[in-house]
Amino acid sequence: MPEFETIPGTVFSASPNYKKITKAVIPAAGFGTRFLPQTKAMPKEMLPIVDKPVIQIVVEELVSVGITDIIIVTGYHKRTIEDHFDSPSRELVENLQMGGERKKPLLDIVEQIADLANFVYVRQKGPYGNGTPLLNVRHIIGDEPFIYTWSDDFIAAEPSRFRQLLDVYNKYGCSVLAGIKAKTDDDYSRYGFAGGKEIWDGLIDVDAIIEKPGKDTAPSDLATVSGFILVPEIFEYLDKAQANMPEGGELYYNDALKLMMQDGHRILAAEIKNARYYDTGDKLEYLKTIVEFALQHPELQEPFKAFIKSLTLD
């Protein structure tokens, strides 16, 4: 049986329910209305963080922990995403080749993108809500556990958030929700929160999930954001949640998780350690993210830092 290091210096054997996770699902069918008019023609997932789209940052992190198959659930206006992860066009390759050694690094970068993973694209159909993309990929996931993660936010952490989530899954063999501690009162009205018995520092055996509870009614200070490991039983409970929906209602994965807990399925929430959460679906947070990443960029950090210092702010 495989062994994994979940807490530094402590080795655990894998849960008997352990199945290796090789697939991830990224919903990307939304309209990005908060960024209109920019997102009228360009998907919000393709908004650049300096010189790399947000969704590529997410994909690269998935690949770094062994994910080989990435299913992206798109809408009719998201062809740009497919083009980005495809092989570069002949025209682009020839243009970069004409640049000789000076442009060879750029050619290498664009050619490597298509080889990051096996990409599968599914068009979203069904009721509004973040549970619908999951039902759309059920035939691809089958009976395997998988990662479900957003395409317009991410968590920078060491080890990575997906490595930390996988370590917990490998020990317990159940669904695991990524969490960050709330920092402001406003956070309690922006995110969902999980509550339950603490197994160890930052790991909760979940018995309550409340969406945007407000600080006074939050079950804990652990917001569940950005990425999750889900077991295949989620599909059965999404069916049940959909059957319970009022006409014209919305289907959310949290509704299925609550039904799973009622039937005794274990769900954990893990605080991602050594972490910085980037909510690039919010305009102000997106701008902050660009500034932070520009200050870390090997080519730009010094001139950009000088520019920031030169600004006169009233």
N, C-alpha and C positions, 0 to 999 in steps of 0.2 A: 504493500500500500504506500502511495507517495507520502512524503513528508514536506511540511511547509513551515517557514518561520513567520508567524503572525505578530507576536510581540518580540522585539529585538532580543536575541539571546535565548529564546524559548522555541523549541521545535515541536510541532504537533503532527500527528498522523492525520491523513485526510478522512473526512466523514465517510461512512459507508454509502451515503447518497451521492458521493462525489462523481461528477462527470466533467471531463475537461471541457472548458468553454472556448469555442473557436469562432463564434458568430456574434455580431453586434447589429443592432437596429438603430437607425438614426431617422427620426421623423423630420421631414423638411418640406412640408406641403403648405405651410402658412404663408400669408401674404406680406408679413413684415410691415404692417400698417404704421407702426411707430416711426418708421424711417422713410415714409413717403415724403417727397416724390422719388427719392433715390431708388427705392425698391419697386417702383412701378415696372421697370424692365429688368432689374438685376435682383436675384434672390438675396434675402438678408443673410443667408448662410455664406454668401460669397463676399460679404463686406470685408475689406482687407484689414488685417492687423499689421501695419507697415507694408509688407510685401507678400503676405500669405493670407489666404482667406480663412475665416474662423473655422469652417468645417474641416479644412485640411489639418489644422492644429489638433482637432478632436480625432481625426482619422489616424494621424501619426502616433498619438498616444495609445490608441487601441492596438495598432500594429506592434508597438513596443512591448506589449504584454502577451503577444502570441495570437491575437485575433487575425484570422486569415480570410474570413468572409464577412463583408460589410453590406448590409441591406439598407438602402436609402429609400424612404417612402416619400415620393415627390408629388407635385401637382403639375398641371399643364404648363405652367410658366417657369419650370425649374430645369429646362434643358441645359442651361449653363453649367449646372453642377455635373451633369453627365459628361459634358465636353471637357470640363476641368480634369476629371479623373480618367479621361481617355488618353490615348497616345497623342502626342503633339502632331499638328497638321504638317504635311510635307512642306508647305510654304514657310512655316515657322522654323522647321528644322533646317531648311536650306538657307534661310536668312541668318540663323545663328552660325551655321557652318561657314558662311561667307565672312563672318567676323573673326575667324581663325581662333588662335589660342585665347585671345581676350574674351571671347564669348563662349568658349567651351564649358566653363563652369555652369553657365546658364542653360546650355543644352543638356548637360548631365542632370540638372535639377528638374527640368520639365519632362525628360524621358523617364526619370525615376518615379514620378507621380503615379503613372498608370500601373506600375509594378508594386505599389504599396500593398495591395490586397486584391482579392476577387470581389468585384463590385457587382451588386445586383440592384436593379431599380424597379420599384413597384409603384404604380399610380394609386394614390389614396382614393378610397370611395367608402361611403358610409356616413354615419352621423358625426356631427362636430364633437371634438374632444380628443384628448391625448391617448385614449384607449383604442381608438379606431385604427391608427397605424399598426398596432399590434395584431389586431384581427386580420389585417391585410397581409401580414407576413407569416401567418400561422402555417401555411402549407410549405414554407421554406424552412422554418425553425424545427417543425416536427416535435419530437420528444426531448429536445436538448435544452439545457439552460443557456441563457444568453445575456448579453449586456444591452440595456436600453438607455440611450443617452441623447441629450439635446445637441443641436448643431449651432446654437447661438449663445452658448456659455461654456465655460470650462473651469477646472480647478488646477492650478499649478501647485504641485506638491512633490515632496521627496520622502519616501518613494512616491510614485505617481498615484493618483486617486484610484485608477483601475487596478494597480498592483495591490493597494491596500484593500480594496473591495474583494479582489480575488483571494487574498490571503484569508479573509474572514469566511468567504464561501467555501474554500477548500477545507476548512476545519469543520464547518457546521452543515454544509450541503443544503442551504436554504436561501431564500431571497434576501438580498442585502441592499439597503438604501444608503446612498452617500449623504453625509450630513456635514453642515458647518454650524458653528455656534453663532447665534444672533449677536450682532454688535450694537444695533440701535433699536429703539422702540418701533420704528417704521418697518424693520425687518419682519416683525410679527404680523404685519398686514400685507406682506409681499410674497411670503413663501408658505409652504406646508410644514407642519411640525409633527414630530413623532415623540411619543412618550412611552414609558415602560420601565421595567426593572433594569438597572445597570449591571451588566455582566462583569465588565471591568471599565476602566476609565475611557469614556468615549464610545462604548459599545452598549447599545440598548436592545433588550428583548422587547420588541414593540407590542404594545397592547392598545395603542390609540394613535390614529393619524388624523390630524385636523388641518384643513386647508385655510390659510390666512386667518388664524384664530384671534388675532389681537393679543397683546401681551398679557392681559388679565386672565384669559382663558386658555393660553397655550399649555400643552401638557409637559413641555420642557423648553429648554433654550436651544434645542438641536433642530435646525431647519433641514429638511430633506430636499436636496437640490442636485441638478446637474447630471447624475448618472446612477444607474441601478443595475443590480444583477437580479434577474427574474427566472424562476423555475417554470417549466412548461405548463404546470397546472394553472398558470395565470389565464390561459386561453379559455378553459372551462368556466372560470369565474367571470371572465369578461362576457361570456355568453349569458350567464345568470344576471349580471349587472345590466346588460342590454335588455333582457326580458323584463326587468323591473323598471326600465326607463319610462317616464311619461311620454306621450306622443310629442314629437318635436324636441325631445330632451337631448342631453349631451352625455357622451360616454367617456368616463375618466378611469384611468388605471387604478387610482386610489380606491374607487368604489369596489373594484375586484379584489384589491388587497384586503379591504375590510371584511369582505365575505370569506376570504381565505382564512383570516384570523378567527372568524366565528366558527369555522370548521376545524380549528386546531392546527392549521399550517403555521409554522414558525416563520417570522419575519424579523430581521435584525436591522438596526440603523447604526451605521459606523461613522463617527466623526473622522473626517479626513485630517490627518495630522500634518504639521509643517506646511500648511496650505494657505493659498491666496485664491479667493473666488473671483472670477471675472464674469460679470453679467453683461455680455456684449449685446444683449437684446434691448438694453436700456441706453438711450442716447448719451446721457451724461457718463454712465459707466463705460460705454464704448470709447468715448473720448479719453477718459482716464487710462483705459487699457492701452490705447495707441501711444500715449505719452510714456507710460511705463516701458512698453516694449521698444519704443524708439530709443529710450535711454539705455537699453540693454543691447541694442543692435550693434554688432562689431564694426560696421562701416559708418554708422550714423551717431553713435552715442556721444562722441566728443563734440562734433559740430552742433548736434542738437542740444546738448547740455549748454554749450556756449550761447546758443540762440535763446534758450529758456532764461538763462541768467540775464540776457540783454533786454528782456521784456520789462517795460515799465507798467506796472499794474496799479490802477487807481483803487 
